[in-house]
């Protein structure tokens, strides 16, 4: 979620720069390339908005599932915000209750190992309340 916020901030800074550049050339005709760039930027904005909505929905779904299972608002809020996007609540439960050996941790891809490690780290963070 923090990465998404950083991306949004960087994108806003980029847009501000584009806005200033536009103000300086109000009377200038846009080239075909500039029009394509503007269209691409608008398309990226729509995709970024969709991504933000998706991330929010995933976080809310994890939080809701957690509340149903545990009923602890503080813990579930932390878990919803801390778990990797790919770690759904059922994946969280599976990773937490299954020893690494039974998960086949040693044979997992680097990406999946990272998912397991981040999921376990999120659990520790949220349980400790830090």
ZIQUIPE-V357921 format. One record per backbone hydrogen bond with DSSP energy under -0.5 kcal/mol. CO is the residue of the C=O (numbers start at 1). NH is the residue of the N-H. E is the energy in kcal/mol with one decimal. If there is no record, write none. Layout:
co = [CO,CO]
nh = [NH,NH]
e = [E,E]
This chain:
co = [1,2,3,4,5,6,7,8,9,10,11,12,13,14,15,16,17,18,19,20,21,22,23,25,31,32,33,34,35,36,37,38,39,40,41,42,43,44,45,46,47,48,49,50,51,52,53,54,55,56,57,58,59,60,61,62,63,64,65,66,66,67,71,72,73,74,75,76,77,78,79,84,86,88,89,90,91,92,93,94,97,99,99,100,100,101,104,104,105,109,110,111,112,113,114,115,116,117,118,119,120,121,122,123,124,125,125]
nh = [5,6,7,8,9,10,11,12,13,14,15,16,17,18,19,20,21,22,23,24,25,25,26,28,35,36,37,38,39,40,41,42,43,44,45,46,47,48,49,50,51,52,53,54,55,56,57,58,59,60,61,62,63,64,65,66,67,68,69,70,71,71,73,76,77,78,79,80,81,82,83,87,88,92,93,94,95,96,97,98,99,102,103,104,105,104,107,108,108,113,114,115,116,117,118,119,120,121,122,123,124,125,126,127,128,129,130]
e = [-1.9,-2.4,-2.5,-2.4,-2.5,-2.6,-2.3,-2.3,-2.3,-2.2,-2.5,-2.3,-2.1,-2.1,-2.4,-2.2,-2.2,-2.2,-2.0,-1.4,-0.7,-1.0,-0.9,-1.2,-2.2,-2.4,-2.4,-2.5,-2.6,-2.6,-2.4,-2.5,-2.5,-2.4,-2.2,-2.1,-2.3,-2.7,-2.3,-2.3,-2.5,-2.4,-2.2,-2.4,-2.6,-2.2,-2.5,-2.5,-2.4,-2.6,-2.3,-2.3,-2.4,-2.7,-2.6,-2.4,-2.6,-2.2,-1.8,-3.6,-0.8,-0.7,-0.7,-2.8,-2.6,-2.2,-2.7,-2.7,-1.7,-2.2,-2.4,-1.7,-1.2,-2.6,-2.6,-2.3,-2.9,-2.6,-2.4,-1.2,-0.5,-0.6,-1.5,-0.7,-2.4,-0.9,-1.5,-0.5,-1.4,-2.7,-2.1,-1.9,-2.4,-2.9,-2.9,-2.1,-2.5,-2.3,-2.2,-2.0,-2.2,-2.5,-2.6,-2.6,-2.2,-1.2,-1.1]
